[in-house]
Amino acid sequence: MAEGSVSDLLMAIAHDDTEAVRTLLDANRDVLWAADGLNPMTAACLFGHFVMAQILSSYGADRSFLKPAPDDTAEHVAVNAGHID
């Protein structure tokens, strides 16, 4: 897989493809930071992919967001999307 883009990373997250996510992040950690729109950590939390959120965090993804409460942290996004486990 090539360096990839934020779109490639979001697609891998949506499909819960941890191998593809690790490959993309090993090639290009800049994809962790979306200029605008949905960022990878938010996507992982919205989809309820807890392991994916842990992987993103281990690569340096920020768990806090520049959004007002109740969606200001990764945990809040997951809970508000109905993923409380």
DRENPA-627515 format. One record per residue (C-alpha): residue in three letters; residue number from 1; x, y, z. Coordinates in steps of 0.1 Angstrom, whole numbers, plus 5000, padded with zeros to 4 digits. Each point is the difference from the previous one (the first is absolute). Layout:
<rs>
R romi loti   xx   yy   zz
R  ala  NUM    X    Y    Z
...
</rs>
This chain:
<rs>
R romi loti   xx   yy   zz
R  met    1 5000 5000 5000
R  ala    2 5013 5034 4991
R  glu    3 5003 5030 5024
R  gly    4 4962 5004 4998
R  ser    5 4978 5029 5010
R  val    6 4976 5009 5027
R  ser    7 4972 4985 4978
R  asp    8 5019 4967 4998
R  leu    9 5004 4999 5037
R  leu   10 4964 5008 5006
R  met   11 4989 4972 4977
R  ala   12 5023 4976 5018
R  ile   13 4985 5011 5033
R  ala   14 4965 4997 4988
R  his   15 5007 4964 4990
R  asp   16 5018 4993 5033
R  asp   17 5031 4990 4980
R  thr   18 5027 5003 5027
R  glu   19 5028 4987 4977
R  ala   20 4993 5026 4973
R  val   21 4998 5027 5027
R  arg   22 5034 4990 5014
R  thr   23 5015 4999 4965
R  leu   24 4987 5034 4991
R  leu   25 5012 5015 5033
R  asp   26 5034 4984 4997
R  ala   27 5004 5016 4965
R  asn   28 4985 5034 5009
R  arg   29 4990 5012 5035
R  asp   30 4988 5033 4985
R  val   31 4968 4983 4991
R  leu   32 4990 5001 5037
R  trp   33 4992 5037 4996
R  ala   34 4971 5009 4978
R  ala   35 5000 5036 4989
R  asp   36 4963 5002 5004
R  gly   37 4971 4976 5002
R  leu   38 5001 4966 5016
R  asn   39 5033 4991 5015
R  pro   40 5011 4964 5005
R  met   41 4996 4999 5038
R  thr   42 4964 5013 4997
R  ala   43 4993 4974 4974
R  ala   44 5012 4972 5021
R  cys   45 4979 5011 5029
R  leu   46 4969 5006 4979
R  phe   47 5003 4964 4986
R  gly   48 5006 4986 5035
R  his   49 5034 4986 4990
R  phe   50 5017 5001 5034
R  val   51 5031 4981 4990
R  met   52 5004 5023 4970
R  ala   53 4998 5030 5023
R  gln   54 5028 4984 5021
R  ile   55 5021 4995 4969
R  leu   56 4995 5036 4989
R  ser   57 5008 5012 5035
R  ser   58 5032 4979 5000
R  tyr   59 5011 5018 4968
R  gly   60 4994 5034 5016
R  ala   61 4964 5009 4991
R  asp   62 4985 5026 5023
R  arg   63 4971 4988 5021
R  ser   64 4986 5034 5005
R  phe   65 4983 5020 4973
R  leu   66 4995 5036 4993
R  lys   67 4962 4996 5003
R  pro   68 4977 5011 5027
R  ala   69 4986 4975 5025
R  pro   70 4985 4974 4997
R  asp   71 5023 4990 4972
R  asp   72 5033 5014 5013
R  thr   73 5018 4968 5008
R  ala   74 5003 4966 4983
R  glu   75 4982 4984 5030
R  his   76 4971 5025 4996
R  val   77 4996 4993 4963
R  ala   78 4999 4963 5006
R  val   79 4975 5002 5028
R  asn   80 4978 5025 4980
R  ala   81 5000 4976 4971
R  gly   82 4987 4972 5023
R  his   83 5032 4982 5006
R  ile   84 5002 4998 5037
R  asp   85 5019 4968 5006
</rs>
